Amino acid sequence: MLALIFSVLDKIFGSIITPLANAWVSYQSSKEAGFAAGAAADVSVETARIQAEVQNNALKVQLYGTPTYRLITIVAGLPPAFHFSAVFIDTILASDAIYGHAVLGVQKLPPPYDVFEWAIVSSFFIVHAVNLGTSNVSAWLGKNK
């Protein structure tokens, strides 16, 4: 009797549930295929980025090892770096938590020159800027929310 009821229910609901289940499975398969394609694209992009970074670092080693670059760094980079660090340290010491007044007495440069000093310090001594780009997988995840 129970087998007869199940066969009747399967005939009635099977024609409704089977297409829905098949559509759901194909939808999930297409989503997984999109993720796999995004991940494969990310692998190729990251491989190219790493190869470019290796070549860039090889060029940096060649450049930074030359006597001319070292001389330019010493002459044009160290004085602004020392002044910038002295102002930074004096500002920390002048906070109310430590001394409450300027200990070293180093004055900050006037407005156009402080930007120039920061540009010199950052161009000589900041090695690699952080670049946060969107990956293909994150773009795929953004589309499939």
N, C-alpha and C positions, 0 to 999 in steps of 0.2 A: 504494500500500500504506500509506504514511504517512498519507495523507488518510483512509483507511478506519479506521485506528487512532485518529486524532484525533476522528473523528465518533462512534466507539463510546465513547471516553472522555468526550466531551461529553454524550452521552446518559446515561451512567452517573453522572458526577459533576456534570453541569449541574443536575440536579434537586435536588442537595444544596447546591451552592455558591451558586446563584442566590438562594434564599430567605435564606441567611445574609448574602450581600452586600447584598441589599435591606434587611434588618433593620439592618445596620451603617450603611448610608447614612441611613436614617430616624432612627436613634439620633443620629448626628452632626448631622443637620439640626435635631433637637429641641434639642440642646445649644447649637448656634449661635443658635437662636431664643431660648433662655433668656438667653444672653449679650446679645443685641440688646435684649431687653426690659429687662434690668437696666441696660444702658447708657442706654437711653431714659429710664428712671425716674430715673437719676442726673442726667441733663441737666435734667430738670424740677425736681428737688430743688435742684440747684446754682443754677439760674436763680432760684428763689424765695429761696434763701439770699442770693444776691448782691443781689437787690432789697431784701431786708430789711436787709442790711448797709449799703447805700447810704442807705436811710431813717434807719437808726440813726446813721450818720456825719453826716447832715445835722442831726439833733437834737443831736449832740455839738457840732457847730460853733456851733449857736445857743446851747447852754448854756455852752460854754467861753468864748464871747466876751463874756458878760455881766460887768459890773463886780462884781456880787455874788459870782459864782463865783470870780473872780480874787482878791477880797478874802478870801474863805473859804480859798482855797488858800494864800494868803500867811500868814494868821494861824494856821490850823490845820494846814497841811501842811508848810510849810518848816521850822519848828523840829524836828519829829520826823525829817524827812528829813536835816537837817544832823547831828543827833545820831546817827542810824543810820549815815550815811556816815562820820562821825568814828570811831565804834566799829569799823566795818568796816576803815577804813584803819589804825587803831591795832592791830587784830588782825593785819593783814597785816604791819605793821612789827615787831610783837612776835614774829613767828615766828623760829625758830632760823636760818633761811636768811638773814635780813636783819640785824636788830639783836639779837634775842634778849630784848628787854625792851620794855615799853610806852614809846613815844616821846612821844605826846601826853598820855597819862594819862587818857584818857576812859574812864569806868566804864560798864559795861553796866547797863541798868535792872534792878531786881529782878523776879522771876518773873511776877507778873500784868501788869506794865506793859510788859515787853518784847514780849508778844503784842499788846498794844494799839498799841504803836508800829509794829510790823510791819503791823498791820491798817490803820493810818492811812497809812503809806507806800505800801502796795500799793493801797489804794483811791484815793489821789490820783494816783499816778504810774505805775501799771501800766495800760497803755492797753487792751490786748485780751488776754483769756485764750485759750489755745489749746484748741479743742474738736476732738478727733479722733473722729469718729463713723464707723461702718462704712457703706460705700456699698452700693448694691444689687449692684454688680458683685462686690465682695469677698464679700458674702453668697452670691451665686450660685456663686462659685469655691469657697467653703467647703463648699457642699452637694455640689459635683461633684468631690470629690477621689477 
